[in-house]
Amino acid sequence: MLGSMDIVAFVPTRNRQKARPYYEKTLGLPVPFTILGWSVEDIGKTVKGLGKKGVKFERYPGTQQDQIGVRTSPSGAKVAWFKDPDGNVLSVTES
């Protein structure tokens, strides 16, 4: 299902307070929270399809997410998070 989608790479960090200024100010990038993500055309269809295969989508307190776990950002991008068997956070995003 995700094999034909574009991959979005993220960089994990052990020291967020040290990494944040480097990534945001030096490189001009947002601080990553996800280890790996995919850019999808239809996030609703993707989330429902993965859900049928047993993928459980994460819910984060303080984050407004719809009934299937999708968050719509102020820019209009939509994202949903899930974990792999090792607990790594993965995501699907519709821009």
Backbone as CSV, one residue per row, in Angstrom:
resi,resn,N_x,N_y,N_z,CA_x,CA_y,CA_z,C_x,C_y,C_z
1,MET,0.816,-1.201,0.000,0.000,0.000,0.000,0.858,1.263,0.000
2,LEU,1.891,1.312,0.854,2.735,2.503,0.906,3.949,2.391,-0.010
3,GLY,4.174,1.226,-0.592,5.348,0.990,-1.409,5.493,1.899,-2.610
4,SER,4.403,2.412,-3.132,4.474,3.285,-4.303,4.387,4.771,-3.942
5,MET,4.343,5.092,-2.660,4.235,6.483,-2.217,5.617,7.083,-1.987
6,ASP,5.715,8.414,-2.067,6.970,9.109,-1.794,7.278,9.042,-0.299
7,ILE,8.528,8.751,0.022,8.968,8.697,1.416,9.371,10.090,1.869
8,VAL,9.028,10.409,3.113,9.433,11.643,3.757,10.376,11.238,4.883
9,ALA,11.609,11.714,4.869,12.597,11.310,5.867,12.591,12.236,7.077
10,PHE,12.881,11.662,8.235,12.973,12.395,9.491,14.259,11.958,10.188
11,VAL,14.796,12.799,11.040,16.023,12.485,11.757,15.720,12.431,13.253
12,PRO,15.923,11.279,13.886,15.704,11.211,15.336,16.848,11.902,16.082
13,THR,16.576,12.341,17.287,17.598,12.988,18.097,17.476,12.531,19.539
14,ARG,18.587,12.486,20.219,18.587,12.104,21.637,18.490,13.324,22.545
15,ASN,18.889,14.480,22.036,18.890,15.693,22.837,18.126,16.771,22.077
16,ARG,16.828,16.818,22.300,15.959,17.732,21.564,16.321,19.197,21.801
17,GLN,16.690,19.533,23.046,17.021,20.933,23.352,18.262,21.394,22.598
18,LYS,19.196,20.498,22.375,20.402,20.836,21.631,20.137,20.799,20.123
19,ALA,19.350,19.826,19.684,19.091,19.642,18.254,18.166,20.713,17.680
20,ARG,17.212,21.158,18.464,16.211,22.106,17.950,16.833,23.353,17.334
21,PRO,17.734,24.079,18.039,18.314,25.273,17.414,19.127,24.942,16.155
22,TYR,19.809,23.802,16.161,20.597,23.416,14.992,19.704,23.199,13.776
23,TYR,18.655,22.401,13.943,17.780,22.103,12.812,16.927,23.299,12.395
24,GLU,16.394,24.016,13.377,15.505,25.123,13.036,16.262,26.381,12.583
25,LYS,17.288,26.774,13.317,17.975,28.029,13.008,19.113,27.866,12.014
26,THR,19.925,26.835,12.201,21.069,26.648,11.306,20.643,26.094,9.960
27,LEU,19.810,25.034,9.979,19.411,24.391,8.721,18.071,24.882,8.181
28,GLY,17.290,25.575,9.010,15.991,26.076,8.561,14.948,24.991,8.397
29,LEU,15.039,23.940,9.211,14.106,22.806,9.138,13.318,22.678,10.436
30,PRO,12.115,22.105,10.385,11.380,21.859,11.621,12.008,20.688,12.382
31,VAL,11.866,20.677,13.695,12.367,19.564,14.497,11.520,18.329,14.202
32,PRO,12.165,17.199,13.832,11.400,15.986,13.496,10.918,15.233,14.725
33,PHE,9.763,14.585,14.621,9.232,13.754,15.694,8.998,12.332,15.205
34,THR,8.926,12.152,13.920,8.621,10.866,13.315,9.892,10.291,12.711
35,ILE,10.063,8.985,12.758,11.264,8.369,12.192,11.164,8.219,10.677
36,LEU,9.967,7.995,10.148,9.769,7.802,8.715,8.331,8.123,8.368
37,GLY,8.118,8.714,7.212,6.763,9.040,6.798,6.604,8.925,5.302
38,TRP,5.358,8.927,4.864,5.030,8.840,3.448,4.074,9.959,3.076
39,SER,4.274,10.503,1.898,3.373,11.492,1.337,2.337,10.735,0.526
40,VAL,1.073,10.887,0.875,0.001,10.144,0.207,-0.984,11.104,-0.449
41,GLU,-1.694,10.617,-1.447,-2.664,11.454,-2.161,-3.984,11.593,-1.410
42,ASP,-4.416,10.540,-0.731,-5.703,10.544,-0.029,-5.504,9.926,1.346
43,ILE,-5.313,10.786,2.355,-4.993,10.290,3.681,-6.136,9.482,4.292
44,GLY,-7.362,9.878,4.041,-8.504,9.129,4.569,-8.525,7.706,4.054
45,LYS,-8.346,7.563,2.755,-8.323,6.234,2.127,-7.142,5.414,2.652
46,THR,-5.987,6.043,2.792,-4.795,5.357,3.279,-4.973,4.892,4.721
47,VAL,-5.443,5.778,5.591,-5.631,5.445,7.001,-6.651,4.313,7.149
48,LYS,-7.745,4.413,6.426,-8.762,3.353,6.507,-8.217,2.031,5.981
49,GLY,-7.451,2.074,4.887,-6.874,0.858,4.324,-5.875,0.206,5.270
50,LEU,-5.017,1.018,5.878,-4.061,0.478,6.839,-4.770,-0.031,8.089
51,GLY,-5.816,0.677,8.501,-6.600,0.229,9.653,-7.210,-1.143,9.436
52,LYS,-7.669,-1.407,8.216,-8.227,-2.724,7.893,-7.173,-3.822,7.981
53,LYS,-5.901,-3.422,7.855,-4.803,-4.391,7.947,-4.261,-4.492,9.375
54,GLY,-4.926,-3.823,10.303,-4.539,-3.937,11.708,-3.685,-2.814,12.255
55,VAL,-3.392,-1.794,11.451,-2.588,-0.672,11.929,-3.446,0.172,12.881
56,LYS,-2.891,0.458,14.050,-3.566,1.293,15.048,-2.951,2.686,15.002
57,PHE,-3.755,3.693,14.783,-3.258,5.063,14.694,-3.220,5.704,16.073
58,GLU,-2.160,6.474,16.288,-1.910,7.108,17.578,-2.816,8.316,17.786
59,ARG,-3.138,8.547,19.032,-3.875,9.743,19.433,-3.014,10.459,20.453
60,TYR,-2.819,11.742,20.255,-1.968,12.521,21.135,-2.801,13.556,21.875
61,PRO,-2.717,13.570,23.211,-3.458,14.549,23.998,-3.094,15.976,23.581
62,GLY,-4.078,16.821,23.489,-3.855,18.202,23.109,-3.764,18.430,21.610
63,THR,-3.857,17.352,20.831,-3.813,17.452,19.376,-5.193,17.118,18.841
64,GLN,-5.775,18.028,18.100,-7.104,17.765,17.537,-6.977,16.835,16.342
65,GLN,-7.600,15.662,16.470,-7.587,14.665,15.417,-9.027,14.237,15.162
66,ASP,-9.311,13.892,13.909,-10.669,13.462,13.584,-10.914,12.030,14.060
67,GLN,-12.065,11.475,13.724,-12.459,10.160,14.221,-11.542,9.025,13.788
68,ILE,-10.796,9.194,12.702,-9.876,8.139,12.265,-8.426,8.444,12.645
69,GLY,-8.193,9.546,13.371,-6.856,9.870,13.870,-6.075,10.862,13.043
70,VAL,-6.719,11.525,12.088,-6.021,12.477,11.213,-6.071,13.876,11.818
71,ARG,-4.901,14.529,11.866,-4.812,15.909,12.321,-4.658,16.810,11.101
72,THR,-5.408,17.906,11.073,-5.254,18.903,10.022,-4.494,20.084,10.615
73,SER,-3.332,20.390,10.030,-2.494,21.482,10.530,-3.052,22.823,10.053
74,PRO,-2.580,23.926,10.640,-3.022,25.245,10.196,-2.776,25.490,8.705
75,SER,-1.755,24.845,8.132,-1.466,25.023,6.701,-2.407,24.212,5.814
76,GLY,-3.193,23.328,6.431,-4.101,22.473,5.675,-3.562,21.078,5.431
77,ALA,-2.281,20.842,5.724,-1.714,19.494,5.574,-2.360,18.575,6.604
78,LYS,-2.543,17.336,6.211,-3.159,16.343,7.097,-2.145,15.262,7.402
79,VAL,-2.099,14.833,8.669,-1.129,13.820,9.080,-1.762,12.857,10.075
80,ALA,-1.328,11.607,10.013,-1.740,10.589,10.982,-0.504,9.783,11.337
81,TRP,-0.396,9.401,12.602,0.776,8.698,13.103,0.417,7.289,13.545
82,PHE,1.376,6.386,13.373,1.227,5.009,13.858,2.602,4.484,14.215
83,LYS,2.659,3.375,14.950,3.937,2.815,15.378,4.189,1.475,14.720
84,ASP,5.477,1.219,14.458,5.860,-0.101,13.958,6.014,-1.039,15.159
85,PRO,6.298,-2.319,14.936,6.409,-3.259,16.066,7.490,-2.892,17.088
86,ASP,8.501,-2.088,16.695,9.538,-1.667,17.632,9.201,-0.373,18.361
87,GLY,8.041,0.209,18.082,7.637,1.441,18.727,8.083,2.710,18.037
88,ASN,8.704,2.590,16.862,9.080,3.778,16.091,7.820,4.453,15.547
89,VAL,7.768,5.764,15.630,6.607,6.493,15.131,6.765,6.742,13.644
90,LEU,5.764,6.322,12.876,5.707,6.508,11.429,4.529,7.420,11.130
91,SER,4.501,8.002,9.931,3.384,8.889,9.595,3.015,8.807,8.140
92,VAL,1.794,9.203,7.859,1.335,9.438,6.492,0.830,10.880,6.459
93,THR,1.145,11.576,5.366,0.800,12.996,5.257,0.199,13.277,3.878
94,GLU,-0.855,14.068,3.881,-1.451,14.578,2.645,-1.279,16.079,2.663
95,SER,-0.563,16.609,1.692,-0.312,18.059,1.646,-1.380,18.773,0.865
